[in-house]
Amino acid sequence: MSTTDWPALRDAARAMLERAYAPYSGVHVGAAALVDDGRIVTGCNVENASYGLSLCAECGVAQQLAATGGGRLVALSVVGTDGAYLAPCGRCRQILFEFGGPGLEVDTGDGIVTLDALLPGAFGPADLPDDARREP
């Protein structure tokens, strides 16, 4: 059973909505994740005039995780402009898999699920040849 303080994690994600840079879509996204050492890392979306170069909030979470000492993500909340759950896109699910694995708990509009339920059969480090693997 998860001991995650989901209301606090949702609040941290909602706080990131104010920092989002979304002049093109107007869709602000905030994300917050609990790390296995108890830290909370956050991110917001950052759009770009060249749409394909935009960064999702979950990318910010992964970047902040790496920049502040690493670890493993254990729980995640992602919210949109209205403060309600927003599903991570496929690209972000793959990024989250790298840093949290299949057991990462994700807060959805229908309750808490594992990343494995959102990204079944994910490609990960175990799928690489031994000589290509690196420890996170």
Disulfide bonds with the S-S distance in Angstrom:
none
